[in-house]
Amino acid sequence: MSVEATTERVLRLLSLLQHRASWTAAELAAELGVTDRSVRRDVERLRSLGYPVHATVGVGGGYQLGAGTRLPPLLFDDEEAIATAVSLRLASGGTVTGAGDAALRALAKLDQVMPPRLRTEVRAVHNATDTLFSAGAEVDSDVLMTLARACRDATRVRFGYTGHTGVARERLVEPVRMVATGRHWYLMAHDTDRDDWRTFRLDRMRDVTATTWRFRAREHPDPVAYIQRSVAEAPYRYLTRVRLHAPADRIRKLVPPTVGRVEEDRDGWCLLIVGGDDLNLIALHVARLGFEAELLDPPELREAAAQLARNLAAMAHADAPHPAATSSS
């Protein structure tokens, strides 16, 4: 028998074991049209590939696919492949803590080997589905897939990009990592034209194309920390520093990483670094946190807080309007 025929039979055996809890050797032989001896050889082939096929003897004995110490290659039928791909697309949106990035990597692997006809089915389901859990900007799943593969394969990517100033330019980058913040997806990459690290919002990209140019990975900043600083601090007119009399972990629960960075400080205090264009708004948000605070930088932040205090005091001590006089009957 040819190698192709044997491989096809082994895959068929795997499919049978995945669809029912237990099979006898005679049942498998009848399904595959081979002898019991051939079934035993094929079971050994599956075991050599990492599939834990358990065998029991006696009345009611047979073969059963069990759990092993590592995950072997999986075999999906069409319906299972479509369901898995759709689920991974949903999970890659960042709705499950820590799952979005792993789901995207798994989706990239599945998409690479999926037949075109199944890709069409997955796209049809995706295009016909809306979700209510995300309040952030939508990102084309094909963009996610292209960038995920480029990060994995270390290939340069070219795309048009519209910055926060509204100016559109073409970029050629060496992608390293994508980070989802809950509202947006960001790419950390080395910009070849500027010879420096940059952060790009995926929803501002257009015509994303992976080139055939490979690059050698270079030392880079931590992607999560770098993107947090870029998003929360870099784009703004002011960079403020505030000490808060509270544990850092407690403040992190109140201040999202896309809004500010929280660092440990001494004696039960922590340091909050926030970027912004409106110091009055920052002072208001610090006051709303409800903790003892020291406004460190810039000096204008203290002036904004003082003005806020005067405005609030004036509101609190303002005379209440007299009720309108009512005419007596």
N, C-alpha and C positions, 0 to 999 in steps of 0.2 A: 504494500500500500504506500502511496506517495506521502511525502512530508506534509503537503497541503491538506490531504484528506485526513491525516492523523490530527493535525492542528485543528481542523474544523470539527472533528469528533470530540476532541478534548474541550473545546469551547462549548459545544453542545452539552457535554457532560456537566460542565460548570453551570450552565444555564439551568439544567434540570435540578441540580443540587441547591441552587438559589431559590427555586420556585416551590420546593416542598421540603418539609423538615427532615424526612428520612426516606431512603430508598433501599430496597434489597438489591443484591447483585443481579438477580434474575430480572427484576423490573428494569434496571438500567440497561442490561444487555438487550432486552426486548425493544426498548425505546431507541437504542443506538444501532440495533441490527448487528451486534457482535457477540462474541462469547464472553462468559464470565471472566476468563483469563485476560481478555483485552480490557475489560472494565478495570480489573485490578492494576494493569499496567498504566492505564490512563489516570487512575487515582494517584498513583505514584508520581506521574508527571505533574499533576496539579500540586501535590505536596512539595515538589522540588521548586515550584514557582512561588511558594509561600502560602498556599491555601491550606488551612488546617482541616483536612478531611478525616473525620473520626470513623472508625469501623468497630462494630460490635458483632459478636458471634451468638449463635443459638437462635431459638425461636423468637421471631420479631426483630432479629438483628439486621444490620445493614449499614449503609453509609450516610453520614450526616456532616454538613458543612458547619464548622464551629468557629469560635473566635480565637484568633492567634495573638502573637506578640507584636506583629507589625501588620500594616494594611497592605494586602496584595493588590494587584491590578483588579479593577472592577469591570463587570460585564453588564451593560444596560441594554434592555430592549428599547424600541423607539419611544414608547410612552414614558418609560422611566427616565430616559435621557432628557426628554422635553421637560418633565416635571422637575428634574434636578436643576436644569439650566435656568428655568423660570424662578425657582426658589433662590438660587444663588444670585440672580440679578436683583431680587428684592433685598436679600441680606446684604449685598454690597452697598446698599444705600446708607449704611451706617445706623440702622435702627436697633441693632443688637450690639451691646457694648463689646468691643474687641473682635467682633465677627466680620465686620465689613471688609477689612484688608485680606483676611484669610479667604473669605468668600470670593473676592475678586481674583485671587491667585488660582483658586480651584476652578472658577469659571473660565479663566484663560486656558487652563489645561484641557478642560472639556471642549471648549470651542475649537481648539486646535485640531481635534480629531473627529469632530462632529460632521456628518455628511451635510452637504448644502441643503438638501431637502428638509432636514431637521432644523437647521439654522433658520430656514424660512418659517417653520412652524413656531419656533421660539420667539422670533421677531413679531409674528402675528399676535401671539398672546401678550407680549410685552407692550406692543403698540395699542392694544385694546384694553389695557389695564391702567387705572389711576389709583393712587394711594393718597391717604390723608395724613400720614404720619410725618411727612417732611415739610418743613416750612422754608427750606432753603431753595437756592436756585437749582433748576434741573440741569443735569449733565447727560449728554448723549452716551448711552452705554457703549457704543462703538468707540467713542473717545477714551472711555475707561479701559476698554480692551486693548486698544492700540498702545496706550501709555503703559499698561501693565506688562505687555509683552516687551516693550522697549526697555523698561526697567529690568526685566528678567534677563533679556538677551544682550544688554549693554549696547544698544544701537541708538544713534542720534535721531532726533525727532524735529521736524520742521512744521511750523504753524504760524498763522496770523494771530496777533494778540492785541487786544484793546485794553490799555492801562486805565487806571483810575482817573487820569486826566482826559480820557476820551480819544487819545491819539492811538491809531492802529499801526503796528509795525510787524514785519515778519521776523520770527525768531528761529534760530537753530540751536538746540540745546542737547546736553547729555543728561538724560533723566536718571534720578536716583531713587526717588520714593514719592508716593502719593500719601496724603494725610487728609482724612475726613474730619471736619470739626462739628458736624451735625447740621450746619447750615450750608456749608460749601465744601467742595473738594479742592485741594491745592496740590501742586506739583513742585517739589524741590529739584532743581536741575542746575547744571553748570552752563551758563550762557557763553557760547563760544565767541560771540562778537565782543562781549564786555569782559571776558576772561574772569568771571566772578560768579558766585552763587546767587541765584535768584529764586523767587517764589512766584508761581503763576496760578491764578484761579482758573479752573477748568471751564467754567461757564463763560469765560471771556475769550476762550480759544476758538478758532475756526480753521477749517481745512487742515486738520491734524494728520500728518503723514509720517510714518516711520521710514527712515532711509535705510540703505544697505550699508552705511558706514558704521563699523564697530568702533568702540572706544575702550580704552583701558581704564578700569575703575580707579579713581583717585581718592585720597583721604578727604572726608567731607564732614561738615558739622552734623550733629544729631538732627535728623529731619524734623522730628516733632518739636524740639526746642527752637530750632531755627524758624520754622513756620509760625510758631506761636509768637516769637518776637516780631517777625515781619508783619503779622496780621494785627497784633495788639499795640505795637509801638511805632514802627517805622513810618507809616503813611501820614502821621499826624503832626500838627504844628507844635504841640506841647508834649513833653514826656514828663509826667508827674510821678513823684515818689512820696508815699505816705506810710508812716508807721502806725500800726493798729495793735491795740492791746487785746490780742486774741490769738489762739493757735492757728498756724498756717493752714492746716487741714480744714479748719472750720471756715476760713475765709475762702478757700478754694471751692467749697460747696456753694458759696454765695456769688462768686465772681467767676464766670466762665473763662476758660483759657484764651478764648478769642477776644476777650475784653481786657484782661489784665494778667500780669504775672505776679505770683505770690512766692516770697522767699522767707525762709526761717530767719528769725532775729533772736536777740538775747532776752532773757528775763520774761518769757511769756509773751513777747511781742513778735510781730511779723512785718514784713515789708511788702507793700503793694505798689507795683509799677504799672501805670496806666497811661496810654497815649490818648490824645483827644484834641479837638480844635476849639472846644468851648470849656473854659475853666469853671464857669458858673455851673455847668451841668456836672462836671466831675466833682465839685465841692458838694453838690446836692446828693450825688450818689454815695459819696463817702459818709455824709451825715446819715443817710438812710440805712447804712449798715448797722448803726447803733452801737459802735464800740468807741472807746477812748482813742483819739487819733492825734498824731503829730504830723503836720503838713511840712514836708522837708523841701521839696522843689516842685516848681520854680517859686520864687517869692510872690509872683502874681497870684498863685493859688491861695495864699493866705488872705490876700486882698479880696479875692472872689468870695472866700468863706465869710469874711467880715461883712461884706455887702449882703450876702445871703442872710446872715444873722440879723442885720438891721432890718431887712425887708420882712423877715418872719416876726421879729419883735413888733414892728409897726402893725402887721396884720393882727397879731394877738391882742394888742392894746387899743386897736381902733374901736371907737364908740359904735355900738350896735345901732343900726338904723331904727328910728322910732316906728312903731307900727302905725299904719295909716289910720287916720281918724275915721271912725264910723259914725254915720249920721244916726241920730236917735229918732225913733218913730214918734 
